[in-house]
Amino acid sequence: MSVILRILFVLVGSITALFVARDSLNFDIIQTFAAILLVAAFLLVGSFWSLWRKT
């Protein structure tokens, strides 16, 4: 589980760095928020994928 989270935070960190400076005080908060949004998006796509495959 920690390996998955580390890979996720590396991906989200690079995406967040495009929009927020790394030395900003809010970088960690925005990175965590973006990670939560990314996980929610993966879950949403996965649930719609399973619904789509059943039809």
DRENPA-3360 file (N, C-alpha, C; in nm, 2 decimals, always signed):
BEGIN
1 = MSVILRIL = +0.08/-0.12/+0.00/+0.00/+0.00/+0.00/+0.09/+0.13/+0.00 ~ +0.20/+0.12/+0.08/+0.28/+0.24/+0.08/+0.35/+0.27/-0.05 ~ +0.38/+0.16/-0.13/+0.44/+0.18/-0.26/+0.35/+0.25/-0.35 ~ +0.22/+0.21/-0.35/+0.12/+0.27/-0.43/+0.10/+0.42/-0.40 ~ +0.10/+0.45/-0.27/+0.09/+0.59/-0.23/+0.21/+0.67/-0.26 ~ +0.33/+0.61/-0.26/+0.45/+0.68/-0.29/+0.45/+0.72/-0.44 ~ +0.41/+0.62/-0.52/+0.40/+0.64/-0.67/+0.30/+0.75/-0.70 ~ +0.18/+0.74/-0.63/+0.08/+0.84/-0.64/+0.13/+0.98/-0.61;
9 = FVLVGSIT = +0.20/+0.99/-0.50/+0.25/+1.13/-0.46/+0.36/+1.18/-0.55 ~ +0.44/+1.09/-0.61/+0.54/+1.14/-0.71/+0.46/+1.19/-0.83 ~ +0.36/+1.12/-0.87/+0.28/+1.17/-0.99/+0.21/+1.30/-0.96 ~ +0.15/+1.31/-0.84/+0.07/+1.43/-0.80/+0.17/+1.54/-0.78 ~ +0.28/+1.51/-0.72/+0.38/+1.62/-0.69/+0.43/+1.69/-0.82 ~ +0.45/+1.61/-0.92/+0.49/+1.67/-1.05/+0.38/+1.75/-1.11 ~ +0.25/+1.70/-1.10/+0.14/+1.78/-1.15/+0.12/+1.90/-1.07 ~ +0.13/+1.90/-0.94/+0.11/+2.01/-0.86/+0.22/+2.12/-0.88;
17 = ALFVARDS = +0.34/+2.07/-0.91/+0.45/+2.16/-0.93/+0.43/+2.25/-1.05 ~ +0.35/+2.20/-1.14/+0.32/+2.28/-1.26/+0.23/+2.41/-1.22 ~ +0.16/+2.40/-1.12/+0.06/+2.51/-1.08/+0.11/+2.59/-0.96 ~ +0.18/+2.52/-0.87/+0.22/+2.59/-0.74/+0.37/+2.57/-0.72 ~ +0.44/+2.68/-0.68/+0.58/+2.67/-0.65/+0.61/+2.57/-0.54 ~ +0.72/+2.49/-0.55/+0.75/+2.39/-0.45/+0.78/+2.45/-0.32 ~ +0.83/+2.58/-0.32/+0.87/+2.64/-0.19/+0.76/+2.71/-0.13 ~ +0.64/+2.70/-0.18/+0.52/+2.76/-0.13/+0.48/+2.69/+0.00;
25 = LNFDIIQT = +0.42/+2.77/+0.10/+0.38/+2.71/+0.22/+0.26/+2.61/+0.21 ~ +0.18/+2.63/+0.10/+0.06/+2.55/+0.08/+0.09/+2.43/-0.01 ~ +0.21/+2.40/-0.05/+0.24/+2.30/-0.15/+0.19/+2.16/-0.10 ~ +0.22/+2.13/+0.02/+0.19/+2.00/+0.08/+0.04/+1.98/+0.09 ~ -0.03/+2.08/+0.12/-0.18/+2.08/+0.13/-0.24/+2.06/+0.00 ~ -0.19/+2.13/-0.10/-0.25/+2.12/-0.24/-0.21/+1.99/-0.30 ~ -0.09/+1.94/-0.27/-0.05/+1.81/-0.32/-0.14/+1.70/-0.26 ~ -0.17/+1.70/-0.13/-0.26/+1.61/-0.07/-0.40/+1.61/-0.13;
33 = FAAILLVA = -0.45/+1.74/-0.15/-0.58/+1.75/-0.21/-0.59/+1.70/-0.35 ~ -0.48/+1.72/-0.43/-0.48/+1.67/-0.56/-0.47/+1.52/-0.56 ~ -0.40/+1.46/-0.47/-0.39/+1.32/-0.46/-0.53/+1.26/-0.43 ~ -0.60/+1.32/-0.34/-0.74/+1.27/-0.31/-0.83/+1.28/-0.43 ~ -0.82/+1.39/-0.50/-0.90/+1.41/-0.63/-0.86/+1.30/-0.73 ~ -0.73/+1.27/-0.74/-0.69/+1.17/-0.84/-0.74/+1.03/-0.80 ~ -0.73/+1.00/-0.67/-0.79/+0.87/-0.63/-0.94/+0.86/-0.65 ~ -1.01/+0.97/-0.62/-1.15/+0.97/-0.65/-1.18/+0.96/-0.79;
41 = AFLLVGSF = -1.10/+1.02/-0.88/-1.12/+1.01/-1.02/-1.10/+0.86/-1.07 ~ -0.99/+0.80/-1.02/-0.97/+0.66/-1.06/-1.08/+0.57/-1.01 ~ -1.14/+0.59/-0.89/-1.25/+0.51/-0.84/-1.37/+0.53/-0.93 ~ -1.40/+0.66/-0.96/-1.51/+0.69/-1.05/-1.50/+0.63/-1.18 ~ -1.39/+0.64/-1.24/-1.37/+0.57/-1.38/-1.38/+0.42/-1.36 ~ -1.33/+0.36/-1.26/-1.34/+0.22/-1.24/-1.48/+0.17/-1.22 ~ -1.56/+0.25/-1.15/-1.70/+0.21/-1.12/-1.78/+0.22/-1.25 ~ -1.75/+0.33/-1.33/-1.83/+0.34/-1.46/-1.78/+0.24/-1.56;
49 = WSLWRKT = -1.65/+0.20/-1.55/-1.60/+0.10/-1.64/-1.67/-0.04/-1.61 ~ -1.69/-0.07/-1.48/-1.75/-0.20/-1.45/-1.90/-0.19/-1.49 ~ -1.96/-0.08/-1.48/-2.10/-0.07/-1.53/-2.11/-0.08/-1.68 ~ -2.02/-0.02/-1.75/-2.02/-0.02/-1.89/-1.99/-0.16/-1.95 ~ -1.90/-0.24/-1.88/-1.87/-0.37/-1.92/-1.98/-0.47/-1.90 ~ -2.07/-0.44/-1.81/-2.18/-0.54/-1.78/-2.29/-0.52/-1.89 ~ -2.30/-0.41/-1.96/-2.41/-0.39/-2.06/-2.37/-0.45/-2.19;
% end
